[in-house]
Amino acid sequence: MFAVVKTGGKQYRVEKDTVLEVEKLDASQGDKITLDQVLMFGDDKNSTIGAPLVAGASVQTEVVEQKRSKKIIVFKKKRRQNYRRKHGHRQPLTVLKVTGINAPK
């Protein structure tokens, strides 16, 4: 059984016991979160596609940890103008583990 969920402006295909990194959610380690924006739900034989969401479907997750991604460097330069700017950025992330998928009713 799988589901396609939307969180943080991105879509993820998840199954039971899947671990995924999503945009930061306001929750602490060990909290249970229900993702109710399910775009698609299915198993081996059939699937249900929402318009735009599947009514009654949800995905239960547990927060594993809050962390930050790898640092990226933003470097701007204009040649022959002595213009250089260097900035770093680390995106905050939430690591979720899928504990269950509820089928639509």
LOVEX-172103 format. One line per field, with one value per residue (C-alpha): x, y, z; residue number from 1. Coordinates in nm, 4 decimals, always signed. Each point is the difference from the previous one (the first is absolute). Example, Ala and Ser with C-alpha at 12.3 -4.5 7.8 and 13.67 -1.06 7.14 Angstrom:
BEGIN
c1 = +1.2300	+0.1370 .
c2 = -0.4500	+0.3440 .
c3 = +0.7800	-0.0660 .
kollum = 1	2 .
% end
This chain:
BEGIN
c1 = +0.0000	+0.1329	-0.1101	+0.1166	-0.0121	+0.0634	+0.1842	+0.2210	-0.0882	+0.1460	-0.1476	+0.1293	-0.0848	-0.0110	-0.0577	-0.0063	+0.3365	+0.1272	+0.2342	-0.0118	+0.1415	-0.2540	-0.0012	+0.0027	-0.3203	-0.0795	+0.0314	+0.2486	+0.1668	-0.2437	-0.3147	-0.2634	-0.1020	-0.2876	+0.0506	-0.3473	+0.0883	+0.0017	+0.0117	-0.0013	-0.0606	+0.0511	+0.1145	+0.1004	-0.3376	-0.1590	+0.0644	-0.2050	+0.0989	-0.1380	-0.1531	+0.2092	+0.0001	-0.1207	-0.2834	+0.0421	+0.3574	+0.2810	+0.3547	+0.1220	+0.3615	+0.2330	+0.2689	+0.3423	+0.2080	+0.0336	+0.3169	+0.1575	+0.1087	+0.3476	+0.1312	-0.0195	+0.2091	-0.1611	+0.2758	-0.0652	+0.2644	+0.0149	+0.3226	+0.2292	-0.2184	+0.1593	-0.3428	-0.0061	-0.2581	+0.0171	-0.2882	-0.0735	-0.3406	-0.1189	-0.3657	-0.1786	-0.1558	-0.2269	+0.0645	-0.3242	-0.0641	-0.3281	-0.1810	-0.3241	-0.2181	-0.3765	-0.2074	-0.2782	-0.3452 .
c2 = +0.0000	+0.3444	+0.3612	+0.3242	+0.2824	+0.3724	+0.1942	+0.3057	+0.0619	-0.3353	-0.3434	-0.3258	-0.3619	-0.1856	-0.3515	-0.1392	+0.0411	+0.2550	+0.2643	+0.3368	+0.3486	+0.2807	+0.3755	+0.0969	-0.0729	+0.1404	-0.3204	-0.1526	-0.3383	-0.2859	+0.1963	-0.1611	+0.1936	-0.0771	+0.1002	+0.0401	+0.1452	-0.3331	+0.0445	-0.3705	-0.3254	-0.3526	-0.3575	-0.2812	-0.0325	+0.3460	+0.3629	+0.3095	+0.3391	+0.3050	+0.3048	+0.1642	-0.1995	-0.3486	+0.0489	-0.1907	-0.1161	+0.0913	-0.1013	-0.0342	+0.0945	+0.0350	+0.2670	-0.1665	+0.3180	+0.3659	+0.0787	+0.2272	-0.0972	+0.0211	+0.3550	+0.1546	+0.2978	+0.2919	+0.1911	+0.3121	+0.1688	+0.2713	-0.0152	+0.3015	+0.1845	-0.1260	-0.1332	-0.3286	-0.1275	-0.3358	-0.1304	-0.3436	-0.1582	-0.3089	-0.0949	-0.1229	-0.3450	-0.2396	-0.3732	-0.2013	-0.3745	-0.1261	-0.2178	-0.0636	+0.0833	+0.0372	-0.1012	+0.2276	-0.0902 .
c3 = +0.0000	-0.0920	+0.0017	-0.1565	+0.2548	-0.0283	+0.2683	-0.0139	-0.3655	-0.1081	-0.0728	+0.1473	-0.0779	+0.3320	+0.1268	+0.3520	+0.1819	-0.2561	+0.1432	-0.1749	+0.0477	-0.0438	+0.0509	+0.3684	+0.1915	+0.3451	+0.2017	+0.2390	-0.0095	+0.0632	-0.0934	-0.2212	-0.3117	-0.2365	-0.3624	-0.1484	-0.3407	-0.1856	-0.3784	-0.0930	+0.1802	-0.1276	+0.0377	-0.2367	-0.1717	-0.0162	+0.0760	+0.0780	-0.1323	+0.1779	-0.1591	+0.1464	+0.3296	+0.0913	+0.2500	+0.3256	-0.0605	+0.2354	+0.0899	+0.3598	+0.0653	+0.2952	+0.0314	+0.0170	+0.0279	-0.0922	-0.1930	-0.2560	-0.3487	-0.1459	-0.0425	-0.3453	-0.1025	-0.1860	-0.1782	-0.2081	-0.2116	-0.2635	-0.1898	-0.0135	+0.2543	+0.3244	+0.1006	+0.1889	+0.2527	+0.1728	+0.2106	+0.1410	+0.0596	+0.1876	-0.0432	+0.3160	-0.0474	+0.1870	-0.0312	+0.0012	+0.0190	-0.1448	+0.2553	-0.1876	-0.2979	+0.0436	-0.3009	-0.1206	+0.1261 .
kollum = 1	2	3	4	5	6	7	8	9	10	11	12	13	14	15	16	17	18	19	20	21	22	23	24	25	26	27	28	29	30	31	32	33	34	35	36	37	38	39	40	41	42	43	44	45	46	47	48	49	50	51	52	53	54	55	56	57	58	59	60	61	62	63	64	65	66	67	68	69	70	71	72	73	74	75	76	77	78	79	80	81	82	83	84	85	86	87	88	89	90	91	92	93	94	95	96	97	98	99	100	101	102	103	104	105 .
% end
